[in-house]
Amino acid sequence: VGRTARYLCDYLDAGARYQGFDVREDVVQWCQTHITPLFPNFQFQLISLFNTRYNPDPTLPSASEFQFPYPDQSFNFAFAHSMFTHLVPEVTSHYLDEISRVLRPGGISYSTWFLFNEDSSGYAHSRTTTMHHDSSGTFAVQNPKVPEAAVGYSETFVRHAYSASGLKIVEPIHAGFMRLQDVIVAVK
């Protein structure tokens, strides 16, 4: 909860702003209660979207059509820790488009993933080795009944999605260590 925001409170000056959103009400409330009162430039929003793991109400709006609540080119940095590991492919591609939309030219994106290569001799995050791989080879899920509980992606799919969104990956992709997720840094 607030895993990155907590560490940025003393790093960002009062003129900078931190904007965060999540689909989990408890997480947003904790940040609003414990961070925003002390650091009013840190704002957090609850966004109610359908997610098989965190919001399994099918009457909620689809994340594949969600527009981030920020104007175009309004951020220098976009951070998505443990977000893409809970999104299905159509949402993942859409969210990369949204990150690109809200980043200023030269803006940086930092995100974490569970990655694997289609070639069995290539890199695979340890978590993806026990996942159920989709027949397309594009992604894998921990639990097919609750796909967004944990999602892994082929590196090829992710590289294509970044390129299609106008984001350029800064090489290398950083492989996760033990239980840590893989890291991708990209520039608009």
VENURZI-V714632 format. One line per field, one symbol per residue. phi: phi as a letter, one per 30 degrees, with the letter a starting at -180 (. if undefined). psi: psi as a letter, one per 20 degrees, with the letter a starting at -180 (. if undefined). burial: # if it has 16 or more other ideal C-beta (glycine too) atoms within 10 Angstrom, else .. A space follows every 50 residues. Layout:
BEGIN
phi=???
psi=???
burial=???
END
This chain:
BEGIN
phi=.ieceedcedcdddddbbbbbadcdddddddddcceddbddccbbdbdbd adccbdddddddddcdcedbdehcbcbbcbchcddbbdeddedddddddd ddddeidccbbcbccbcddddddbeedddcddddddidbbbdbedbedda bcbdededdddddddiccdddddcddchcdddbbcbbd
psi=okhgghiigigprhirqppqqrioghggggghhhgghhnijoqpqpooqp phghmkoiiqqphijppqlqrqliqhpppnpkgijkqrghgggghhgggg giqqpiqpppqqroqrqhpiiaqpphhihjropqhijhrqqgohhmhjhp pqqqhgggggggghijpppoqrpoqqpdiqrqpppqq.
burial=.#..#............###.##...##..##..#...#..###..#.## #####.......##.#.#......#..###..#######.########## ###...###.######.......##.##..#.##...#####....#### #####.##..##..#.#.....#..#....######.#
END
